[in-house]
Amino acid sequence: MGLYRIKGIYHSGRKGLRMSPVTEYKYDGLIDCQIEWDIDYLRQFKCTRFWLENHSKYSWWDTSPVIQLTKKDFNIYVLETINTIYELEILE
């Protein structure tokens, strides 16, 4: 498991304009949340789970099925799912 921080959450284009910030209430508090995530178990077309370290409502977060994972910078991953795009900063 690795430690990450959610830097941004964006629409994938399925429910909103692609790369526009998600504002749906269920995502409240996820940005800047620290997560534990096992990137080794990531599989295309399967959901992945984040374990939330400092969220007031959720202990974990399940994504929709994964489309792709790309590395934006040396410490930033972009995880695209069917519904959402997550920008994740590596903390360790």
Backbone as a printed PyTorch tensor [residue, N CA C, xyz], in Angstrom:
tensor([[[  0.8470,  -1.1910,   0.0000],
         [  0.0000,   0.0000,   0.0000],
         [  0.8780,   1.2350,   0.0000]],

        [[  0.4800,   2.1980,  -0.7800],
         [  1.1880,   3.4600,  -0.8270],
         [  0.3220,   4.5780,  -0.2860]],

        [[  0.9630,   5.6660,   0.0870],
         [  0.2570,   6.8250,   0.6240],
         [  0.2060,   7.9130,  -0.4440]],

        [[ -1.0020,   8.4400,  -0.6770],
         [ -1.2540,   9.4330,  -1.7090],
         [ -2.1530,  10.5260,  -1.1530]],

        [[ -2.2440,  11.6390,  -1.8860],
         [ -3.1860,  12.7070,  -1.5690],
         [ -4.0030,  12.9730,  -2.8250]],

        [[ -5.3250,  13.0790,  -2.6660],
         [ -6.1890,  13.4000,  -3.7990],
         [ -6.0780,  14.9020,  -4.0590]],

        [[ -5.4720,  15.2530,  -5.1890],
         [ -5.2720,  16.6670,  -5.5430],
         [ -6.4580,  17.2480,  -6.3000]],

        [[ -7.1520,  16.4120,  -7.0550],
         [ -8.2750,  16.8960,  -7.8460],
         [ -9.1690,  15.7570,  -8.2800]],

        [[-10.4340,  16.0790,  -8.4770],
         [-11.4180,  15.1070,  -8.9630],
         [-12.2020,  15.7950, -10.0770]],

        [[-12.2110,  15.1670, -11.2480],
         [-12.7700,  15.7910, -12.4440],
         [-13.7190,  14.8350, -13.1580]],

        [[-14.6120,  15.4150, -13.9590],
         [-15.5160,  14.6100, -14.7760],
         [-14.7350,  13.9460, -15.9110]],

        [[-15.1250,  12.7310, -16.2310],
         [-14.4920,  12.0070, -17.3410],
         [-15.1150,  12.3740, -18.6850]],

        [[-16.2460,  13.0680, -18.6400],
         [-16.9660,  13.4070, -19.8600],
         [-18.2610,  12.6270, -19.9900]],

        [[-18.4490,  11.6440, -19.1500],
         [-19.6730,  10.8270, -19.2180],
         [-20.8710,  11.5520, -18.6060]],

        [[-20.6570,  12.2450, -17.4750],
         [-21.7620,  12.9270, -16.7870],
         [-21.5980,  14.4420, -16.7520]],

        [[-20.4610,  14.9340, -17.1100],
         [-20.2000,  16.3680, -17.1120],
         [-19.1070,  16.6770, -18.1120]],

        [[-18.8330,  17.9390, -18.3410],
         [-17.7850,  18.3560, -19.2690],
         [-16.4440,  17.7880, -18.8230]],

        [[-15.7630,  17.0930, -19.7260],
         [-14.4980,  16.4330, -19.3890],
         [-13.5140,  17.4220, -18.7580]],

        [[-12.9120,  17.0130, -17.6490],
         [-11.9100,  17.7490, -16.8650],
         [-12.4950,  18.9350, -16.1060]],

        [[-13.8120,  19.0680, -16.0500],
         [-14.3910,  20.0810, -15.1660],
         [-14.4730,  19.4730, -13.7620]],

        [[-14.2440,  20.2800, -12.7230],
         [-14.2530,  19.7520, -11.3500],
         [-15.6060,  19.1380, -10.9890]],

        [[-15.5460,  18.0040, -10.3120],
         [-16.7570,  17.3510,  -9.8170],
         [-17.2430,  18.1270,  -8.6010]],

        [[-18.5280,  18.4620,  -8.5810],
         [-19.0940,  19.2220,  -7.4640],
         [-20.2190,  18.4720,  -6.7630]],

        [[-20.4640,  17.2390,  -7.1330],
         [-21.5180,  16.4380,  -6.5090],
         [-21.2050,  16.2490,  -5.0190]],

        [[-22.2150,  16.3750,  -4.1680],
         [-22.0140,  16.3840,  -2.7150],
         [-21.3200,  15.1350,  -2.1790]],

        [[-21.5110,  13.9700,  -2.8080],
         [-20.8840,  12.7600,  -2.2660],
         [-19.3500,  12.8130,  -2.3460]],

        [[-18.8080,  13.7170,  -3.1580],
         [-17.3560,  13.8780,  -3.2750],
         [-16.7920,  14.9130,  -2.2840]],

        [[-17.6660,  15.5600,  -1.5040],
         [-17.2190,  16.5860,  -0.5440],
         [-16.1730,  16.0240,   0.4120]],

        [[-15.1120,  16.7630,   0.5820],
         [-14.0640,  16.3760,   1.5210],
         [-13.0290,  15.4130,   0.9780]],

        [[-13.1980,  14.9540,  -0.2540],
         [-12.2180,  14.0140,  -0.8100],
         [-10.9520,  14.7170,  -1.3040]],

        [[-11.1010,  15.9240,  -1.8320],
         [ -9.9140,  16.6500,  -2.2860],
         [ -9.0800,  17.0170,  -1.0670]],

        [[ -7.7850,  16.7750,  -1.1600],
         [ -6.7900,  16.9490,  -0.0970],
         [ -6.8200,  15.8270,   0.9330]],

        [[ -7.6760,  14.8460,   0.7340],
         [ -7.7230,  13.6970,   1.6350],
         [ -6.5170,  12.7990,   1.3530]],

        [[ -5.8870,  12.3010,   2.4110],
         [ -4.8240,  11.3130,   2.2690],
         [ -5.4700,   9.9420,   2.1290]],

        [[ -4.8970,   9.1460,   1.2290],
         [ -5.4230,   7.8010,   1.0050],
         [ -4.2960,   6.7840,   1.0370]],

        [[ -4.6430,   5.5700,   1.4180],
         [ -3.7800,   4.4200,   1.1970],
         [ -4.3700,   3.6920,   0.0100]],

        [[ -3.5110,   3.3080,  -0.9240],
         [ -3.9790,   2.6990,  -2.1590],
         [ -2.9490,   1.7020,  -2.6340]],

        [[ -3.4080,   0.5150,  -2.9830],
         [ -2.5040,  -0.5250,  -3.4690],
         [ -2.5260,  -0.5370,  -4.9900]],

        [[ -1.6150,   0.2120,  -5.5620],
         [ -1.5370,   0.3700,  -7.0130],
         [ -1.2250,  -0.9610,  -7.7040]],

        [[ -0.6140,  -1.9040,  -6.9800],
         [ -0.2670,  -3.2020,  -7.5680],
         [ -1.4920,  -4.0460,  -7.9120]],

        [[ -2.6290,  -3.7620,  -7.2710],
         [ -3.8560,  -4.5160,  -7.5490],
         [ -4.7560,  -3.8200,  -8.5680]],

        [[ -4.2810,  -2.7650,  -9.1690],
         [ -5.0540,  -2.0300, -10.1630],
         [ -5.1950,  -2.8760, -11.4280]],

        [[ -6.4260,  -3.0020, -11.9060],
         [ -6.7050,  -3.7540, -13.1290],
         [ -7.6550,  -2.9520, -14.0030]],

        [[ -7.3450,  -2.9060, -15.2890],
         [ -8.2150,  -2.1940, -16.2250],
         [ -9.5900,  -2.8490, -16.2350]],

        [[-10.6210,  -2.0200, -16.2620],
         [-12.0370,  -2.4130, -16.2910],
         [-12.5350,  -2.9890, -14.9650]],

        [[-11.7280,  -2.8850, -13.9040],
         [-12.1380,  -3.2960, -12.5580],
         [-12.1330,  -2.0600, -11.6650]],

        [[-12.9790,  -2.0600, -10.6370],
         [-12.9870,  -0.9600,  -9.6700],
         [-11.7370,  -1.0440,  -8.8000]],

        [[-11.3620,   0.0650,  -8.2040],
         [-10.2720,   0.0890,  -7.2390],
         [-10.7730,   0.7940,  -5.9810]],

        [[-10.1140,   0.5300,  -4.8540],
         [-10.5490,   1.0860,  -3.5680],
         [ -9.4350,   1.9280,  -2.9570]],

        [[ -9.8190,   3.1080,  -2.4870],
         [ -8.9350,   3.9710,  -1.7040],
         [ -9.3430,   3.8330,  -0.2380]],

        [[ -8.3860,   3.6900,   0.6470],
         [ -8.6330,   3.7290,   2.0970],
         [ -8.3590,   5.1520,   2.5510]],

        [[ -9.3830,   5.8430,   3.0270],
         [ -9.2850,   7.2570,   3.3680],
         [ -8.7390,   7.4370,   4.7780]],

        [[ -7.7080,   8.2600,   4.9080],
         [ -7.0270,   8.4720,   6.1860],
         [ -7.6790,   9.5460,   7.0420]],

        [[ -8.2080,  10.5760,   6.4340],
         [ -8.6680,  11.7330,   7.2100],
         [ -9.9750,  12.3080,   6.6700]],

        [[-10.9270,  11.4370,   6.3860],
         [-12.2320,  11.8930,   5.8980],
         [-13.2550,  11.7640,   7.0150]],

        [[-14.1230,  12.7540,   7.1450],
         [-15.0910,  12.7720,   8.2480],
         [-16.2550,  11.7970,   8.0510]],

        [[-16.5210,  11.3840,   6.8250],
         [-17.6970,  10.5460,   6.5570],
         [-17.3610,   9.1250,   6.1020]],

        [[-16.3480,   8.9870,   5.2430],
         [-16.0360,   7.6920,   4.6360],
         [-14.7280,   7.1150,   5.1710]],

        [[-14.6900,   5.7850,   5.2590],
         [-13.4520,   5.0720,   5.5890],
         [-12.7470,   4.5950,   4.3260]],

        [[-13.5180,   4.3130,   3.2990],
         [-12.9700,   3.9030,   2.0090],
         [-13.8170,   4.4870,   0.8950]],

        [[-13.2510,   4.4450,  -0.3110],
         [-13.9260,   4.9710,  -1.4940],
         [-13.6780,   4.0020,  -2.6300]],

        [[-14.7560,   3.4730,  -3.2180],
         [-14.6450,   2.6020,  -4.3810],
         [-14.8930,   3.4200,  -5.6360]],

        [[-14.0150,   3.2830,  -6.6080],
         [-14.1650,   3.9950,  -7.8760],
         [-15.0250,   3.1780,  -8.8280]],

        [[-15.4380,   3.8050,  -9.9090],
         [-16.0340,   3.0560, -11.0120],
         [-14.8870,   2.3240, -11.7320]],

        [[-15.1910,   1.4390, -12.6800],
         [-14.1330,   0.6800, -13.3530],
         [-13.0560,   1.5790, -13.9840]],

        [[-11.8250,   1.1290, -13.8510],
         [-10.6390,   1.8720, -14.2950],
         [-10.4820,   1.7680, -15.8120]],

        [[-10.2100,   2.9140, -16.4200],
         [ -9.8840,   2.9700, -17.8490],
         [ -8.3620,   2.9590, -18.0270]],

        [[ -7.6710,   3.8920, -17.3290],
         [ -6.2140,   3.9510, -17.4680],
         [ -5.5890,   4.6980, -16.3030]],

        [[ -4.3050,   4.4540, -16.1190],
         [ -3.4860,   5.1640, -15.1460],
         [ -2.2940,   5.7300, -15.8880]],

        [[ -2.0590,   7.0370, -15.7190],
         [ -0.8980,   7.6630, -16.3480],
         [ -0.1150,   8.4290, -15.2960]],

        [[  1.1560,   8.5990, -15.5450],
         [  2.0060,   9.3760, -14.6520],
         [  2.1970,  10.7470, -15.2780]],

        [[  1.7340,  11.7820, -14.5800],
         [  1.7630,  13.1500, -15.0980],
         [  3.1250,  13.7960, -14.8380]],

        [[  3.6230,  13.6640, -13.6370],
         [  4.9360,  14.1500, -13.2150],
         [  5.6020,  13.0190, -12.4510]],

        [[  6.7700,  13.2760, -11.9080],
         [  7.4420,  12.2100, -11.1740],
         [  6.6800,  11.8100,  -9.9160]],

        [[  5.7900,  12.6800,  -9.4030],
         [  5.0440,  12.3360,  -8.1810],
         [  3.5210,  12.4810,  -8.3290]],

        [[  3.0040,  12.5500,  -9.5460],
         [  1.5650,  12.7010,  -9.7780],
         [  1.0660,  11.6070, -10.7220]],

        [[  0.0280,  10.9010, -10.2820],
         [ -0.6810,   9.9440, -11.1270],
         [ -2.0390,  10.5210, -11.4980]],

        [[ -2.5110,  10.1810, -12.6780],
         [ -3.8650,  10.5130, -13.1030],
         [ -4.5720,   9.1820, -13.3560]],

        [[ -5.5890,   8.9200, -12.5220],
         [ -6.3630,   7.6970, -12.6170],
         [ -7.6940,   8.0320, -13.2740]],

        [[ -7.9170,   7.4760, -14.4610],
         [ -9.1840,   7.7130, -15.1540],
         [-10.0740,   6.4940, -15.0090]],

        [[-11.2880,   6.7390, -14.5090],
         [-12.2990,   5.6930, -14.4120],
         [-13.4190,   6.0380, -15.3920]],

        [[-14.4080,   5.1870, -15.4670],
         [-15.5280,   5.4410, -16.3820],
         [-16.2080,   6.7710, -16.0570]],

        [[-16.3950,   7.0630, -14.7630],
         [-17.1300,   8.2580, -14.3660],
         [-16.2620,   9.4540, -14.0000]],

        [[-15.0380,   9.2100, -13.5310],
         [-14.2860,  10.2600, -12.8540],
         [-12.8010,  10.1600, -13.1760]],

        [[-12.1190,  11.3000, -13.0950],
         [-10.6610,  11.3530, -13.2250],
         [-10.1100,  11.8800, -11.9050]],

        [[ -9.2010,  11.1110, -11.3020],
         [ -8.5780,  11.4740, -10.0240],
         [ -7.1240,  11.8540, -10.2630]],

        [[ -6.7080,  12.9760,  -9.7030],
         [ -5.3010,  13.3790,  -9.7240],
         [ -4.7400,  13.0560,  -8.3490]],

        [[ -3.7270,  12.1800,  -8.3040],
         [ -3.2070,  11.6650,  -7.0440],
         [ -1.7230,  12.0030,  -6.8990]],

        [[ -1.3700,  12.5880,  -5.7710],
         [  0.0130,  12.9330,  -5.4760],
         [  0.6260,  11.8640,  -4.5800]],

        [[  1.7870,  11.3530,  -4.9690],
         [  2.4980,  10.3680,  -4.1730],
         [  3.0960,  11.0600,  -2.9570]],

        [[  2.8590,  10.5120,  -1.7610],
         [  3.3490,  11.1340,  -0.5360],
         [  4.5440,  10.4190,   0.0840]],

        [[  4.8360,   9.2170,  -0.3070],
         [  5.9570,   8.5050,   0.3220],
         [  7.1700,   8.4900,  -0.5500]]])
